[in-house]
Amino acid sequence: MKEKHPDREECLRMLEQYNTPAHVVRHCIAVTDAAVRIAAALNEKGFDFNIPLIQASGLLHYIARAEKTHWKAGAHFVLKSGYGPESKIIKNHMAHSFKPSPEKLKDLDIVCLGDRLVLEDEYVGVDVRMDYVIKKAEGDKRIEKIINKNRETNRLLVENIEKITGKSIDDIIKGSI
């Protein structure tokens, strides 16, 4: 039996029901658009990403952003709403790390990559997004070291996706699907 994932309209209703701030909803939409475009470009090359799961998880990943442990609160709410796979992605998106090899990517990785390419509600790429996170850490050298390691992994993953698709990540995200 195929899993049922909430469509875009249902996700937007859930965000409204949770009282997710409008600027956070715009961020979720931008992350989703980036992630879905990446997944679609890879699917054109023989991958099998679950686009409805990626779309729903991207739209809902910050549903509880105003809360201290938003990933836990959001995952709990989404699970209670009947969406286990989305809940799992939401719960794991904050501390998730992945390998730069596209062949090993999972749906969670695609949502996380979309999030790591978007600042607020705009696609900005890896470096601008990672610089923002470092600045937000206010000089915490431990966090800065982790972010810079993730930056390099994200760059390598983007390069590998570009090789596989034959398109730049800019063209993938800004182009049409």
Secondary structure as GFF3:
##gff-version 3
##sequence-region A 1 177
A	DSSP	alpha_helix	8	17	.	.	.	ID=ss1
A	DSSP	alpha_helix	22	43	.	.	.	ID=ss2
A	DSSP	alpha_helix	51	60	.	.	.	ID=ss3
A	DSSP	alpha_helix	70	80	.	.	.	ID=ss4
A	DSSP	alpha_helix	84	92	.	.	.	ID=ss5
A	DSSP	three_ten_helix	102	104	.	.	.	ID=ss6
A	DSSP	alpha_helix	107	115	.	.	.	ID=ss7
A	DSSP	beta_strand	118	119	.	.	.	ID=ss8
A	DSSP	beta_strand	122	123	.	.	.	ID=ss9
A	DSSP	alpha_helix	126	136	.	.	.	ID=ss10
A	DSSP	alpha_helix	141	165	.	.	.	ID=ss11
A	DSSP	alpha_helix	169	174	.	.	.	ID=ss12
###
